[in-house]
């Protein structure tokens, strides 16, 4: 996939996630659970899109995907398939850290676990 196409796909994913978070919450930040799951995932989607569109380190995008996985599986009462699909959508368009898909996926999994521990500790 060409870099221009990847950038358009990443920006589209981020815009859709922001629109979804806004639609579900009515633009409000009143519910802490929705903030963590929806608005946190929207922010992570923006970070992943910025990673695709700029020359920031690829690891930052994979950490963002890890946060989305955390929100999908560990922060929600039950798994949120739409967030899983968002995370999966970023996998083919993010650059590989040190040309290794396994490193990227491992970083995402580690981020999801650390985020779950951090949120539960608060």
MDAnalysis code that builds the backbone (N, CA, C; Angstrom):
import MDAnalysis as mda
import numpy as np

u = mda.Universe.empty(366, n_residues=122, atom_resindex=np.repeat(np.arange(122), 3), trajectory=True)
u.add_TopologyAttr("name", ["N", "CA", "C"] * 122)
u.add_TopologyAttr("resid", np.arange(1, 123))
u.add_TopologyAttr("resname", ["UNK", "UNK", "UNK", "UNK", "UNK", "UNK", "UNK", "UNK", "UNK", "UNK", "UNK", "UNK", "UNK", "UNK", "UNK", "UNK", "UNK", "UNK", "UNK", "UNK", "UNK", "UNK", "UNK", "UNK", "UNK", "UNK", "UNK", "UNK", "UNK", "UNK", "UNK", "UNK", "UNK", "UNK", "UNK", "UNK", "UNK", "UNK", "UNK", "UNK", "UNK", "UNK", "UNK", "UNK", "UNK", "UNK", "UNK", "UNK", "UNK", "UNK", "UNK", "UNK", "UNK", "UNK", "UNK", "UNK", "UNK", "UNK", "UNK", "UNK", "UNK", "UNK", "UNK", "UNK", "UNK", "UNK", "UNK", "UNK", "UNK", "UNK", "UNK", "UNK", "UNK", "UNK", "UNK", "UNK", "UNK", "UNK", "UNK", "UNK", "UNK", "UNK", "UNK", "UNK", "UNK", "UNK", "UNK", "UNK", "UNK", "UNK", "UNK", "UNK", "UNK", "UNK", "UNK", "UNK", "UNK", "UNK", "UNK", "UNK", "UNK", "UNK", "UNK", "UNK", "UNK", "UNK", "UNK", "UNK", "UNK", "UNK", "UNK", "UNK", "UNK", "UNK", "UNK", "UNK", "UNK", "UNK", "UNK", "UNK", "UNK", "UNK"])
u.atoms.positions = np.array([
    [0.855, -1.165, 0.000],
    [0.000, 0.000, 0.000],
    [0.905, 1.233, 0.000],
    [0.626, 2.185, -0.879],
    [1.427, 3.405, -0.967],
    [1.207, 4.282, 0.264],
    [2.192, 5.121, 0.554],
    [2.116, 5.935, 1.771],
    [0.947, 6.908, 1.735],
    [0.605, 7.455, 0.574],
    [-0.547, 8.352, 0.482],
    [-1.846, 7.638, 0.802],
    [-1.983, 6.433, 0.316],
    [-3.172, 5.628, 0.585],
    [-3.252, 5.257, 2.055],
    [-2.118, 4.916, 2.635],
    [-2.088, 4.600, 4.065],
    [-2.490, 5.806, 4.901],
    [-2.023, 6.971, 4.508],
    [-2.366, 8.190, 5.237],
    [-3.852, 8.500, 5.182],
    [-4.446, 8.322, 4.014],
    [-5.888, 8.558, 3.876],
    [-6.674, 7.564, 4.723],
    [-6.271, 6.309, 4.697],
    [-6.963, 5.287, 5.489],
    [-6.828, 5.571, 6.983],
    [-5.641, 5.961, 7.424],
    [-5.420, 6.250, 8.847],
    [-6.244, 7.454, 9.282],
    [-6.258, 8.504, 8.466],
    [-7.040, 9.694, 8.813],
    [-8.530, 9.370, 8.837],
    [-8.991, 8.578, 7.899],
    [-10.400, 8.181, 7.865],
    [-10.769, 7.412, 9.132],
    [-9.934, 6.458, 9.523],
    [-10.201, 5.678, 10.737],
    [-10.302, 6.583, 11.961],
    [-9.397, 7.552, 12.060],
    [-9.407, 8.464, 13.209],
    [-10.664, 9.335, 13.201],
    [-11.038, 9.855, 12.050],
    [-12.230, 10.704, 11.957],
    [-13.486, 9.920, 12.313],
    [-13.577, 8.696, 11.842],
    [-14.741, 7.865, 12.157],
    [-14.803, 7.572, 13.651],
    [-13.668, 7.313, 14.285],
    [-13.667, 7.032, 15.723],
    [-14.070, 8.264, 16.516],
    [-13.607, 9.431, 16.116],
    [-14.006, 10.667, 16.795],
    [-15.509, 10.892, 16.632],
    [-16.018, 10.692, 15.425],
    [-17.449, 10.872, 15.176],
    [-18.277, 9.880, 15.990],
    [-17.802, 8.657, 16.095],
    [-18.508, 7.649, 16.883],
    [-18.522, 8.027, 18.364],
    [-17.382, 8.434, 18.888],
    [-17.317, 8.840, 20.300],
    [-18.236, 10.034, 20.549],
    [-18.240, 10.981, 19.641],
    [-19.093, 12.157, 19.793],
    [-20.570, 11.771, 19.735],
    [-20.922, 10.900, 18.808],
    [-22.318, 10.482, 18.658],
    [-22.811, 9.719, 19.884],
    [-22.024, 8.806, 20.382],
    [-22.445, 7.985, 21.519],
    [-22.521, 8.807, 22.803],
    [-21.554, 9.700, 23.013],
    [-21.521, 10.465, 24.263],
    [-22.236, 11.806, 24.163],
    [-22.659, 12.182, 22.981],
    [-23.277, 13.487, 22.793],
    [-22.267, 14.615, 22.963],
    [-21.000, 14.309, 22.771],
    [-19.946, 15.303, 22.915],
    [-19.576, 15.599, 24.354],
    [-20.074, 14.796, 25.273],
    [-19.865, 15.038, 26.696],
    [-18.696, 14.205, 27.221],
    [-18.032, 14.746, 28.223],
    [-16.985, 14.019, 28.931],
    [-17.433, 13.713, 30.359],
    [-18.739, 13.555, 30.558],
    [-19.312, 13.391, 31.894],
    [-19.174, 11.971, 32.439],
    [-19.076, 10.978, 31.577],
    [-19.012, 9.586, 32.015],
    [-17.559, 9.101, 31.963],
    [-16.940, 8.862, 33.118],
    [-15.538, 8.444, 33.125],
    [-15.290, 7.155, 32.338],
    [-16.241, 6.223, 32.380],
    [-16.067, 4.978, 31.634],
    [-16.052, 5.243, 30.128],
    [-16.961, 6.072, 29.655],
    [-16.986, 6.420, 28.225],
    [-15.729, 7.190, 27.839],
    [-15.234, 7.999, 28.768],
    [-14.006, 8.738, 28.481],
    [-12.846, 7.782, 28.232],
    [-12.723, 6.775, 29.080],
    [-11.628, 5.818, 28.948],
    [-11.781, 4.982, 27.681],
    [-12.976, 4.491, 27.436],
    [-13.187, 3.584, 26.307],
    [-13.301, 4.344, 24.990],
    [-14.258, 5.246, 24.870],
    [-14.537, 5.889, 23.584],
    [-13.584, 7.031, 23.265],
    [-13.512, 8.017, 24.170],
    [-12.652, 9.162, 23.877],
    [-11.177, 8.773, 23.910],
    [-10.817, 7.832, 24.776],
    [-9.435, 7.343, 24.780],
    [-9.080, 6.643, 23.483],
    [-10.012, 5.859, 22.954],
    [-9.783, 5.187, 21.673],
    [-9.726, 6.195, 20.524],
    [-10.543, 7.239, 20.604],
    [-10.499, 8.281, 19.573],
    [-9.146, 8.989, 19.601],
    [-8.656, 9.288, 20.792],
    [-7.341, 9.925, 20.902],
    [-6.240, 8.997, 20.397],
    [-6.342, 7.721, 20.724],
    [-5.359, 6.747, 20.254],
    [-5.403, 6.625, 18.724],
    [-6.591, 6.692, 18.140],
    [-6.713, 6.642, 16.681],
    [-6.047, 7.853, 16.036],
    [-6.177, 9.003, 16.669],
    [-5.513, 10.208, 16.153],
    [-3.995, 10.041, 16.236],
    [-3.508, 9.515, 17.340],
    [-2.068, 9.295, 17.503],
    [-1.561, 8.313, 16.443],
    [-2.299, 7.239, 16.212],
    [-1.896, 6.270, 15.187],
    [-1.894, 6.915, 13.803],
    [-2.892, 7.732, 13.519],
    [-2.951, 8.411, 12.224],
    [-1.772, 9.374, 12.063],
    [-1.439, 10.097, 13.119],
    [-0.293, 11.007, 13.060],
    [0.992, 10.225, 12.816],
    [1.077, 9.042, 13.415],
    [2.249, 8.193, 13.219],
    [2.378, 7.779, 11.757],
    [1.249, 7.481, 11.120],
    [1.274, 7.092, 9.711],
    [1.620, 8.292, 8.831],
    [1.088, 9.448, 9.169],
    [1.238, 10.631, 8.319],
    [2.565, 11.365, 8.487],
    [3.265, 11.143, 9.579],
    [4.510, 11.865, 9.845],
    [5.659, 10.883, 10.054],
    [6.791, 11.426, 10.421],
    [7.983, 10.592, 10.609],
    [8.264, 10.285, 12.068],
    [7.248, 10.367, 12.944],
    [7.474, 10.012, 14.344],
    [7.748, 8.514, 14.425],
    [8.382, 8.058, 15.496],
    [8.715, 6.636, 15.602],
    [7.476, 5.736, 15.488],
    [7.634, 4.647, 14.782],
    [6.529, 3.711, 14.549],
    [5.986, 3.131, 15.848],
    [6.833, 3.016, 16.847],
    [6.407, 2.433, 18.123],
    [5.235, 3.200, 18.738],
    [5.182, 4.489, 18.526],
    [4.099, 5.295, 19.066],
    [2.743, 4.846, 18.507],
    [2.693, 4.527, 17.242],
    [1.460, 4.026, 16.636],
    [1.047, 2.678, 17.206],
    [2.021, 1.830, 17.460],
    [1.713, 0.511, 18.016],
    [1.250, 0.611, 19.465],
    [1.779, 1.579, 20.207],
    [1.288, 1.827, 21.565],
    [-0.170, 2.291, 21.499],
    [-0.488, 3.138, 20.531],
    [-1.872, 3.602, 20.359],
    [-2.798, 2.428, 20.053],
    [-2.373, 1.524, 19.215],
    [-3.176, 0.331, 18.917],
    [-3.363, -0.499, 20.186],
    [-2.332, -0.573, 21.000],
    [-2.444, -1.293, 22.273],
    [-3.486, -0.674, 23.181],
    [-3.563, 0.659, 23.193],
    [-4.590, 1.311, 24.009],
    [-5.978, 0.969, 23.490],
    [-6.141, 0.945, 22.189],
    [-7.452, 0.588, 21.619],
    [-7.812, -0.848, 22.005],
    [-6.846, -1.741, 21.982],
    [-7.111, -3.122, 22.407],
    [-7.467, -3.179, 23.885],
    [-6.783, -2.388, 24.700],
    [-7.141, -2.292, 26.114],
    [-8.594, -1.852, 26.264],
    [-8.982, -0.821, 25.545],
    [-10.362, -0.316, 25.626],
    [-11.356, -1.364, 25.130],
    [-10.976, -2.117, 24.127],
    [-11.886, -3.114, 23.547],
    [-12.098, -4.310, 24.456],
    [-11.042, -4.773, 25.099],
    [-11.141, -6.014, 25.854],
    [-11.103, -5.848, 27.373],
    [-10.340, -4.921, 27.875],
    [-10.093, -4.869, 29.307],
    [-10.816, -3.746, 30.030],
    [-11.158, -2.665, 29.333],
    [-11.822, -1.549, 29.994],
    [-13.332, -1.654, 29.901],
    [-13.815, -2.282, 28.867],
    [-15.256, -2.378, 28.664],
    [-15.828, -3.537, 29.483],
    [-17.119, -3.466, 29.752],
    [-17.800, -4.524, 30.493],
    [-17.754, -5.827, 29.703],
    [-17.957, -5.712, 28.412],
    [-17.816, -6.862, 27.511],
    [-17.024, -6.384, 26.297],
    [-16.419, -7.278, 25.543],
    [-15.609, -6.861, 24.392],
    [-16.408, -5.985, 23.416],
    [-15.729, -4.996, 22.862],
    [-16.342, -4.072, 21.917],
    [-15.783, -4.384, 20.525],
    [-16.568, -5.097, 19.696],
    [-16.057, -5.510, 18.383],
    [-15.601, -4.351, 17.498],
    [-16.258, -3.217, 17.582],
    [-15.880, -2.089, 16.741],
    [-14.465, -1.603, 17.069],
    [-14.104, -1.613, 18.337],
    [-12.756, -1.198, 18.712],
    [-11.720, -2.233, 18.283],
    [-12.093, -3.496, 18.340],
    [-11.192, -4.545, 17.841],
    [-10.937, -4.321, 16.351],
    [-11.993, -4.009, 15.610],
    [-11.839, -3.754, 14.178],
    [-10.988, -2.513, 13.915],
    [-11.123, -1.490, 14.766],
    [-10.287, -0.303, 14.618],
    [-8.815, -0.669, 14.793],
    [-8.520, -1.445, 15.810],
    [-7.129, -1.857, 16.036],
    [-6.605, -2.677, 14.860],
    [-7.414, -3.600, 14.384],
    [-7.011, -4.435, 13.251],
    [-6.815, -3.590, 11.994],
    [-7.611, -2.545, 11.833],
    [-7.501, -1.683, 10.648],
    [-6.162, -0.955, 10.601],
    [-5.588, -0.659, 11.752],
    [-4.308, 0.037, 11.766],
    [-3.109, -0.885, 11.538],
    [-3.252, -2.166, 11.776],
    [-2.112, -3.083, 11.670],
    [-1.454, -3.043, 10.283],
    [-2.186, -3.125, 9.191],
    [-1.484, -3.125, 7.899],
    [-0.970, -1.750, 7.456],
    [-1.429, -0.679, 8.077],
    [-1.002, 0.636, 7.602],
    [0.088, 1.274, 8.450],
    [0.318, 0.763, 9.652],
    [1.405, 1.289, 10.484],
    [2.748, 0.742, 10.004],
    [3.777, 1.572, 10.130],
    [5.127, 1.092, 9.834],
    [5.515, 0.067, 10.908],
    [6.343, -0.872, 10.531],
    [6.796, -1.900, 11.470],
    [7.970, -1.360, 12.284],
    [7.934, -1.525, 13.623],
    [9.097, -1.096, 14.397],
    [10.273, -2.025, 14.114],
    [11.338, -1.463, 13.634],
    [12.533, -2.236, 13.272],
    [12.174, -3.359, 12.302],
    [11.252, -3.085, 11.389],
    [10.771, -3.999, 10.336],
    [10.223, -5.317, 10.873],
    [9.674, -5.307, 12.066],
    [9.171, -6.538, 12.667],
    [7.715, -6.381, 13.096],
    [6.836, -7.120, 12.460],
    [5.434, -7.131, 12.841],
    [5.263, -7.705, 14.243],
    [6.057, -8.697, 14.581],
    [5.974, -9.321, 15.902],
    [6.298, -8.305, 17.000],
    [7.276, -7.448, 16.779],
    [7.595, -6.408, 17.763],
    [6.428, -5.442, 17.931],
    [5.814, -5.081, 16.824],
    [4.670, -4.176, 16.893],
    [3.512, -4.785, 17.660],
    [3.185, -6.022, 17.341],
    [2.087, -6.696, 18.033],
    [2.411, -6.911, 19.510],
    [3.660, -7.242, 19.803],
    [4.073, -7.416, 21.202],
    [3.986, -6.117, 21.980],
    [4.389, -5.028, 21.360],
    [4.296, -3.715, 21.998],
    [2.841, -3.347, 22.257],
    [1.967, -3.671, 21.310],
    [0.536, -3.399, 21.493],
    [-0.039, -4.219, 22.644],
    [0.301, -5.499, 22.690],
    [-0.194, -6.358, 23.769],
    [0.329, -5.891, 25.128],
    [1.591, -5.540, 25.194],
    [2.170, -5.041, 26.439],
    [1.488, -3.746, 26.876],
    [1.213, -2.856, 25.934],
    [0.532, -1.600, 26.253],
    [-0.854, -1.866, 26.814],
    [-1.594, -2.805, 26.218],
    [-2.943, -3.122, 26.693],
    [-2.904, -3.610, 28.146],
    [-1.966, -4.465, 28.459],
    [-1.857, -5.008, 29.816],
    [-1.436, -3.920, 30.804],
    [-0.445, -3.112, 30.446],
    [0.003, -2.043, 31.337],
    [-1.108, -1.016, 31.561],
    [-1.855, -0.682, 30.513],
    [-2.961, 0.268, 30.661],
    [-4.013, -0.297, 31.605],
    [-4.319, -1.582, 31.489],
    [-5.310, -2.204, 32.378],
    [-4.847, -2.145, 33.828],
    [-3.581, -2.435, 34.067],
    [-3.050, -2.385, 35.432],
    [-3.085, -0.952, 35.957],
    [-2.703, -0.004, 35.134],
    [-2.687, 1.401, 35.562],
    [-4.074, 1.917, 35.868],
    [-5.052, 1.600, 35.042],
    [-6.417, 2.077, 35.265],
    [-7.020, 1.434, 36.506],
    [-6.742, 0.166, 36.716],
    [-7.286, -0.503, 37.908],
    [-6.632, 0.004, 39.190],
    [-5.388, 0.478, 39.084],
    [-4.693, 0.995, 40.256],
    [-5.219, 2.367, 40.674],
    [-5.861, 3.056, 39.747],
    [-6.391, 4.384, 40.074],
    [-7.650, 4.271, 40.819],
])
